[in-house]
């Protein structure tokens, strides 16, 4: 079922402070026509058979995702986020380690993205609807250097490109601060 749905009677909806969602189909589904802010959250290990392992936006909504970490979510279309018809802004967010699907699936609208890291997603990171955002506005495709993601520890290594000291003026990228020393870096996969 859905982990979050904006109430139809509200003008805004917010989730965050960091919440953890381990399973779901998808983790967050926003269908109300108002502004939804999703901040300081962690969406882990969610899956869907069609679209959106982590966040599904199936209507004309305005959504701001900021300071979030999406990890290990899976779906054939949009393992991290499926935009549908939404107006989406992504800021200071990590989408990484998706075993199936690309970081994003875009409907009719391309997202506005700043200070975000899409890395290691099986279907691609900065794909057709966002490729031009890579390398501008602080956007990167680098291993976020989580301290121990398989064990559920999404704090960052001190040397992480998402840590404020190494983010090129973006501040913290993702939901979790630095919490360990250096970690080993896996070799990059060409084309991602």
N, C-alpha and C positions, 0 to 999 in steps of 0.2 A: 504494500500500500504506500501511499504518499506520506513522506515524513513531515511536510509542511505545505499548507495551502493558505494563501492570504484570505481572510474572511471577506465575503462579498460586501459587507456593510462598511468596512474600514476604508480610509483614504490611503493609509500606508501600512506596510507590514515589515517587520524586522525579525530576523533570526540571527543568532550569533552568541558570542562571549564564551569562549570557543566551545561549540557543541560538537559532539561526535555522533555520526550515524554510521553504523557498521553494515547494515543490510537494508535493502529496500528496492522498490521498482517503480520509479526512480526515488532517490533520496528526497528531492525537493521538486514539487510540481506547483507552479504558480499560474493560476488561470484567471485571477481577478484583473479588471481593467485599470487598476490604480498603480501607483508607484510602490515597488517592493525593494527594500534594501536588505541585502544578505551580507553580513559582515562578521569577520573574526570567527569563521566556522571551519570545520574539518569534515569532509565527506569522504568516507573510506569504504572500499569494497562493495559498492552498490552495483547492481546490474539490471539491464532491461533487455528484452528480446528484440526490440526495434530501435527506438531512439532514446537517448539520454540516460546514461548510467547514473550521473550525479544530479544534474539540474535540467528539468524539462520546462520550457516556456512555450506553451502551445497556443497562446492568444496574443492579441495586441496589448501587451503590457510593457511598462517601462521598468527595467530592473537594473540595479547597481549592485555588482558583486565586488566587494573590497576586502582585502586582508584575509582571504580564504585559502585553504589547502584542499585540493581534490587529489586523491591518490588511489590507484588500483581500481577505479570504477570501470565498468565495461558495458558497451553497447555497440551494435554494428554501425550506428550513426550517432556520433556525439557522445563518446565515452564520458567526457567531463560535463559538457554543456551542449544542449540542443536548443538553438535560438527560436525555432519556429517563426512566428511573426513578431517577436519581441524587439523592442529597442533596448539594447544591452550595452552597458558600460562595465568593463572589467578593469580593476585597479589592484595592484599589489597582490596578485593572486598566483598560486602555483597550480598547474594541472600536470600531473606526472604519473608515470608507471601504470598506465592503462593497458591491460593485457589484450583488449579488443577495442578497436575503433580509434578515431582521431580525437584530439583534444576537444575540438569544436565541430559541430554541424550547424551550418547557417541556413536559414530559410531565405526569406526575401531581403533581410537586412544584414549588413555587415556590422560587427560590433566595433565599438570604440575601445581600444585596449591601451593601457599604460602601465609601466613598471611591473610587468608580469613575466613569468617563466613557464613555458610549456616545454616539457622534456620527457623523452622516453615513452611516448605513447605509441602503441603498436600500429595504429592506422595513420600516424603522422602527428606532428606538433603544430607548426604554423602552416596549415593547409590552405586550400584554395580561397577560402573566405577571409583569411587573415594574414596571408604570407607577407603582404606589404608592411605589416606592423612590426615584423621582426627587425630588430636593430634600430628602431626609432622609438622615441618616447620611453626609453628605458627598458624596452622589451628584450628578453633574452631566451635562448634555448640552451640551457646549461644544467648539468646535474645539480639539483638543489642541495645536495649533501645533507640529507636527513641523518640524524644521529643513528637511528635504527628503525627504519620504516617497517620492516617485516614484523617487528615486535610492537608496533603501534606508537613508536617514539618519533614524532615529526618535528621535534626541535631541530635546529640547524647546527651544523658544525661551525665553529668560529670563523672558518675560512669560506663559508658558503657564499655564492654570489647573491644570495637573498638576504644575507646579514647586512644590517645598515652600513657597516664599515666597508663593504665590498659591492654595494648595489648601485654605485654610480649616482648617488644623490636621491635614490628612490625611497630611502628608509627601508623598513622591513618588507620583504616580499614573501607572502604567505601568512599563515595564522600563528606560527610558532617562532619564538626568538631563538637566538643561539643558546645551545645547552650542552655542547660537548666540544672537545678538541677536534683536530683534523680527522677526516674520514677518507677512506680510499675512494678514488674516482674510477668508475667503470669506463672503458673505452667508448667513444662515441660511435654510433651507428650511422654510416653515410646515408644521406637522404632524409634525415629526420630533423 
